[in-house]
Amino acid sequence: MKYRPIQPEDMDAIFAVRVATWHSPNAVDEMTALGITPAAVLEMLANGSHRGWLCEVNGQAVGFAMGNRNTGEMWVIAVLKAYEGLGIGRHLLAQVEAWLWAAGWEEIWLTTDPDETVRAVGFYRHSGWRDWKLDQNRYLKKRRPAGRHP
């Protein structure tokens, strides 16, 4: 497994992973409606608001994660089902968290599915994230670990 920062030329690969992990057959249309397009993500990376890391296995993208330093949000994490349980998500999440802590955030947040049975909810809780609020999404927060300073 190789981990590295996401580069502009990775857009096709990360969107392929994200579409494969979106819990709807209308992933592309739904992401586009939310303003999540390759051009938009390229702009986010270029203006420095977002940064992300990619995991490759034999040159193929199998997972990635990105954060938003302007808001302190752990913005997205996606790992192909065949590669779940190998620690890839944990490693990618740690990269984004470390970047957000280094940006000066004392508390970071994310949104996930409101359904308690969705695997991501347990993954985040196991990683130290705590429930913050619940509406059509579940919001979780995480405080900077003691001793972690920018």
C-alpha positions, -999 to +999 in steps of 0.1 A: +000+000+000+012+034-009-001+066+007+005+100-009-011+135-012-038+138-038-026+155-070-047+172-097-042+142-120-060+120-095-095+134-101-107+105-122-093+079-097-108+096-066-142+101-083-142+064-094-136+054-057-163+078-045-189+067-070-182+031-061-187+038-024-217+062-026-248+045-012-270+053-042-270+043-079-274+080-088-240+090-073-228+112-101-260+131-103-263+135-065-227+147-061-231+171-090-263+185-074-242+191-042-215+209-062-191+180-060-175+178-094-139+172-105-136+209-114-149+220-080-125+196-062-096+208-083-104+244-073-106+234-036-072+218-038-057+247-058-070+274-034-057+255-004-090+251+014-089+213+010-062+188+011-063+150+008-045+117+007-048+087-015-041+051-009-029+030-039-025-007-042-005-018-073-010+016-088-048+016-084-066+041-061-084+021-034-092+049-009-088+086-002-097+112+024-099+150+023-104+178+048-114+214+047-091+236+067-113+267+064-141+250+084-123+222+103-144+195+085-132+160+078-148+164+044-148+129+028-133+095+033-139+066+009-124+031+007-134+004-018-153-024-001-127-050-011-101-030+009-121-024+040-107-038+073-071-034+063-064-001+082-066+021+051-094+042+063-078+046+098-045+058+082-062+082+058-084+096+086-053+102+107-037+121+079-066+145+076-069+149+113-032+157+117-035+183+089-065+199+105-048+200+140-018+216+123-041+242+108-049+253+144-083+236+149-090+226+185-122+207+175-129+192+141-162+178+127-178+156+101-212+144+088-222+108+083-253+087+080-279+091+108-284+053+108-266+037+137-261+005+118-240+021+090-204+009+093-190+044+091-207+054+124-189+027+143-156+035+125-157+071+135-167+064+171-139+038+174-116+066+161-125+089+190-153+109+173-184+118+194-220+126+185-227+163+183-261+166+167-286+146+146-310+157+119-311+143+083-274+137+089-253+126+120-227+152+130-197+141+150-169+161+166-134+153+178-112+174+201-075+179+196-057+152+216-038+165+246-003+174+237-011+179+200-002+215+192+001+232+158 
